[in-house]
Structure formats: C-alpha cells, structure tokens
Amino acid sequence: MKVILYNGDMNILLGLTLVIFCFIGVLCAYRFFGKSGVFAWIAIATILANIQVTKTIEIFGITATLGNVLYGSIFLATDILNEYYGKKVANRSVFLGFGSSLVMIVTMQLAIQFIPAASDQATGALIAIFNPAIRIVGASLVAYLVSQLLDVKIFQVIKNKWPSNKYLWLRNNGGTLISQLVDTAIFVSIAFIGVYDTGTLIEIYLTTYVFKAIIALLDTPFIYLSKKIHPTE
C-alpha cells in the first residue's frame, strides 16, 4: 500500500523530527560537554533560528515561520543550566546567545556590502537571508533578551518555592510559557504595529504563541531525562 504525504502532512512530520532532534541535541551537548556544551548549543541555536525565520511554511492550515523549534530548544537549554548550575550561569548563557546573534548580524551585514566578483553566485541569496529590515532585527534581539532573562528569573522563583523534583515540570513550563508570551508580545509589537491592522496583529500573535507553547510543552520529558544524565565536564 503506497502512502502519499501531502505538503501539510510532510511539514508536520518534519516538524516533529526537528523537535526530537533539537531536544536530543541539547541533552547530548549536556551529556558529552557539560555546561560548555549547553553554552555552545545556545550560541548555535540563536544563530540558526535567526536564519531559519526567513523561511515561511504551511503547517496545520496556517502560515508560520521556521525557527520556532530551534528557538524553543534554547529555553530547554537555559532551564537545564538553571536547574544544575544556578541563575548566574543561566543568565550568562542568555547573554552569550544575544552576543552570538549580534556578531552574526554585524559580520553578515558587512559581508554583503563587499562588491562581488563577476563569477559570484551567492550574493543575492545572502542579501535575501541576512538583510532583513532593521525593525525586524531589533524586535528579535529585544524579545530574545527580555524573554530569556525573564524565563531564568521565573524558573528560579518557582524552584526556590518548590525545589522538589516533583515540581520540575512546573518550573520548566511555568517559566517558558510566561516568557514566551512576553517574547511574542514584544516581537509582534515592535516588528508589526503600524504595518498590519489590529485583527491581523492579533492573529499573528495568537498563532505564533500557540506554536511556541506547544514546543515548550513538548520539552518537558527531555528535562526529566536530563536528571538521568551524568555530564562530562
């Protein structure tokens, strides 16, 4: 019997594959490289998420941007650092991710200003990917920094009140779901107010947050799996 996957079905399958790959990737980084590995994952994920966001897809009948899965994996990574190394280390990782994005943006903006050789075939593609509107870039950076620092803070507040492993799901999801709400509000407001009407803004906000919330909930089993890992520092 031949199974035919339509575009929406294929995107759902690819999406689930990407979720599993990214969350397992965070755990592998933690297992084999400890704190340094998680730091590296955050730096890589912030850069790749900003590249993937330039591509739009159709999934579950609506249009969405890529990058949400990789971006969601950063919240899992900072939660792992917060759980095992504390708030100070988790905050350092947030600034590392912010710095990584900033370096990528500045260096690639400079790169595309170079006059290409006659034989060059890459400049057009690089401009399309790395030359977004400054408003979008600013919205992304501000939303990332505020939401990630908020996630670290909420995680620690919940952990201080309920430190038992029984409430690991609460500090993991509580921090991420609230901070992703703030992240979406900041990004949509800075990037799109004045560009779209109120109804469209609300639709963008709701659909974006629903995707982020689903990804946040899916990382819960993985933070419990991290309890069984003995990292190599």
Wavefront OBJ file of the C-alpha trace (Angstrom):
o trace
v 0.000 0.000 0.000
v 1.517 3.302 -1.080
v 1.344 6.172 1.419
v 1.200 9.660 -0.077
v 2.227 12.579 2.142
v 0.728 15.924 1.224
v 2.573 19.184 1.914
v 0.877 19.740 5.276
v 1.492 16.143 6.378
v 5.134 16.326 5.327
v 5.651 19.567 7.244
v 4.101 18.068 10.371
v 6.357 15.019 10.094
v 9.415 17.194 9.513
v 8.393 19.435 12.390
v 8.166 16.526 14.835
v 11.513 15.216 13.584
v 13.101 18.623 14.138
v 11.643 18.869 17.655
v 13.042 15.488 18.666
v 16.406 16.193 17.023
v 16.822 19.575 18.728
v 15.811 18.424 22.199
v 18.000 15.327 21.978
v 20.750 17.619 20.713
v 20.526 19.720 23.876
v 20.772 16.585 26.025
v 23.746 15.268 24.026
v 25.529 18.612 24.372
v 24.945 18.440 28.133
v 25.983 14.787 28.399
v 29.237 14.969 26.455
v 30.373 18.527 27.172
v 28.516 19.564 30.312
v 27.911 23.257 30.883
v 30.195 24.242 27.970
v 28.208 22.054 25.577
v 24.924 23.700 26.544
v 26.514 27.131 26.096
v 27.646 26.077 22.620
v 24.158 24.810 21.752
v 22.623 28.154 22.753
v 25.091 30.083 20.585
v 24.470 27.812 17.584
v 20.686 27.723 18.023
v 20.298 31.501 18.249
v 22.232 31.966 15.014
v 20.403 29.214 13.105
v 16.969 30.270 14.407
v 17.556 33.773 13.026
v 18.420 32.258 9.641
v 15.513 29.806 9.584
v 12.981 32.524 10.437
v 13.398 33.915 6.908
v 11.532 30.869 5.543
v 7.753 30.563 5.797
v 5.839 27.281 5.685
v 2.265 25.996 5.745
v 1.516 23.774 8.731
v -1.824 22.849 10.348
v -3.501 25.013 7.711
v -1.778 28.268 8.676
v 1.334 30.102 7.556
v 4.223 30.149 10.035
v 7.923 30.917 10.056
v 10.642 28.399 10.742
v 12.974 28.949 13.675
v 10.472 28.363 16.483
v 11.751 24.857 17.235
v 15.394 25.875 17.493
v 14.356 28.943 19.471
v 12.310 26.740 21.807
v 15.312 24.489 22.396
v 17.161 27.487 23.865
v 14.595 27.644 26.673
v 15.222 23.959 27.436
v 18.968 24.642 27.437
v 18.737 27.600 29.834
v 16.392 25.615 32.095
v 18.965 22.815 32.305
v 21.688 25.326 33.193
v 19.392 26.949 35.743
v 18.491 23.620 37.314
v 22.034 22.285 37.695
v 24.307 25.335 37.736
v 22.128 28.178 39.007
v 20.728 31.504 37.895
v 24.076 33.249 37.335
v 25.275 30.650 34.833
v 21.900 30.599 33.064
v 21.974 34.395 32.679
v 25.496 34.220 31.230
v 24.231 31.793 28.597
v 21.461 34.228 27.663
v 23.990 36.997 27.043
v 26.124 34.543 25.054
v 23.173 33.839 22.767
v 22.456 37.549 22.419
v 26.101 38.249 21.586
v 26.178 35.418 19.050
v 23.190 36.867 17.207
v 24.686 40.343 17.281
v 28.018 39.121 15.883
v 26.222 37.236 13.105
v 24.147 40.279 12.160
v 27.092 42.711 12.108
v 29.529 40.431 10.280
v 26.996 39.362 7.655
v 25.863 42.942 7.097
v 29.484 43.827 6.407
v 29.937 40.752 4.222
v 27.093 41.616 1.866
v 28.481 45.123 1.358
v 31.559 43.716 -0.398
v 31.444 44.156 -4.170
v 31.085 40.632 -5.594
v 33.251 39.183 -8.327
v 31.739 38.714 -11.772
v 31.621 34.956 -11.172
v 29.850 35.271 -7.780
v 26.567 33.394 -7.382
v 25.963 33.772 -3.654
v 25.413 37.485 -3.064
v 21.721 37.548 -3.992
v 20.905 34.680 -1.653
v 22.987 36.164 1.174
v 21.229 39.514 0.831
v 17.815 37.821 0.944
v 18.728 35.931 4.132
v 20.902 38.383 6.029
v 19.498 41.764 5.029
v 16.132 41.886 6.834
v 14.546 45.175 7.880
v 16.286 46.743 10.868
v 12.945 46.839 12.676
v 12.629 43.033 12.482
v 16.204 42.552 13.675
v 15.696 44.919 16.597
v 12.423 43.233 17.556
v 14.087 39.821 17.553
v 17.035 40.910 19.698
v 14.935 42.765 22.272
v 12.367 39.954 22.517
v 15.107 37.340 22.950
v 16.960 39.184 25.706
v 13.893 40.156 27.745
v 12.100 36.808 27.475
v 15.162 34.666 28.205
v 16.140 36.677 31.291
v 12.512 36.518 32.444
v 12.462 32.743 31.940
v 15.583 32.355 34.089
v 14.053 34.549 36.804
v 10.685 32.763 36.908
v 12.379 29.355 36.899
v 14.434 30.324 39.960
v 11.449 31.811 41.810
v 9.469 28.595 41.355
v 12.490 26.449 42.218
v 13.118 28.384 45.445
v 9.489 27.891 46.482
v 9.130 24.275 45.309
v 12.640 22.763 44.978
v 11.476 19.145 44.791
v 11.950 17.235 41.535
v 8.212 16.619 41.708
v 7.738 20.227 40.587
v 10.367 20.232 37.852
v 7.584 20.292 35.243
v 6.139 23.414 36.886
v 9.307 25.482 36.874
v 10.162 24.279 33.371
v 6.778 25.021 31.809
v 5.844 27.930 34.057
v 8.903 29.953 33.162
v 8.850 29.100 29.469
v 5.124 29.609 28.826
v 5.077 33.006 30.533
v 8.307 34.230 28.969
v 7.257 33.040 25.500
v 4.060 35.067 25.950
v 6.184 38.147 26.642
v 8.574 37.256 23.803
v 5.739 37.084 21.277
v 4.137 40.309 22.523
v 7.421 42.240 22.270
v 8.360 40.892 18.855
v 4.956 41.381 17.233
v 4.564 44.875 18.740
v 7.971 46.190 17.683
v 8.013 44.475 14.297
v 4.454 44.867 13.035
v 2.486 47.654 14.778
v 1.677 50.168 12.063
v 2.356 47.569 9.369
v -0.757 45.418 9.843
v -4.260 46.183 11.118
v -5.278 45.164 14.649
v -7.065 41.988 13.550
v -4.025 40.734 11.655
v -1.732 41.593 14.565
v -3.906 39.562 16.942
v -3.903 36.618 14.512
v -0.096 36.732 14.169
v 0.285 36.964 17.931
v -2.055 34.068 18.715
v -0.770 31.659 16.071
v 2.864 32.412 16.905
v 2.315 31.902 20.619
v 0.363 28.663 20.132
v 3.281 27.176 18.176
v 5.763 28.294 20.833
v 3.570 26.953 23.657
v 3.268 23.528 22.012
v 7.037 23.316 21.581
v 7.541 24.412 25.201
v 5.257 21.633 26.473
v 6.983 19.048 24.287
v 10.329 19.693 26.008
v 9.009 18.513 29.411
v 10.038 14.829 29.031
v 13.508 15.935 27.966
v 14.236 17.989 31.072
v 13.224 14.937 33.133
v 15.593 12.827 31.030
v 18.370 15.282 31.904
v 18.078 14.083 35.514
v 19.438 10.714 34.390
v 22.467 12.239 32.670
v 25.887 12.485 34.293
v 27.687 15.099 32.188
v 31.344 15.080 31.235
v 32.715 18.493 32.156
l 1 2 3 4 5 6 7 8 9 10 11 12 13 14 15 16 17 18 19 20 21 22 23 24 25 26 27 28 29 30 31 32 33 34 35 36 37 38 39 40 41 42 43 44 45 46 47 48 49 50 51 52 53 54 55 56 57 58 59 60 61 62 63 64 65 66 67 68 69 70 71 72 73 74 75 76 77 78 79 80 81 82 83 84 85 86 87 88 89 90 91 92 93 94 95 96 97 98 99 100 101 102 103 104 105 106 107 108 109 110 111 112 113 114 115 116 117 118 119 120 121 122 123 124 125 126 127 128 129 130 131 132 133 134 135 136 137 138 139 140 141 142 143 144 145 146 147 148 149 150 151 152 153 154 155 156 157 158 159 160 161 162 163 164 165 166 167 168 169 170 171 172 173 174 175 176 177 178 179 180 181 182 183 184 185 186 187 188 189 190 191 192 193 194 195 196 197 198 199 200 201 202 203 204 205 206 207 208 209 210 211 212 213 214 215 216 217 218 219 220 221 222 223 224 225 226 227 228 229 230 231 232 233
